[in-house]
């Protein structure tokens, strides 16, 4: 996560000297939000989806295809 903050701060700084602290902070905030969605929440959503699919397979008929899945 530290790398995300450093990269966002550097990107905001490279956009010009006129940027205020608040504008730089907004860039860091946006990047951290994206990191949170992609790194923390996405795997949880994938696991939930796979658990639903597994439950559907368990409740359905036992075919070669469902067993393989």
TAWO-V793754 format. One record per helix or strand of 2 or more residues. SS is the DSSP state (@ for helix, = for strand). FROM is the first residue (numbers start at 0). TO is the last residue. If there is no record, write none. Layout:
((SS & FROM & TO) (SS & FROM & TO))
//
This chain:
((@ & 1 & 13) (@ & 20 & 58) (@ & 63 & 67))
//
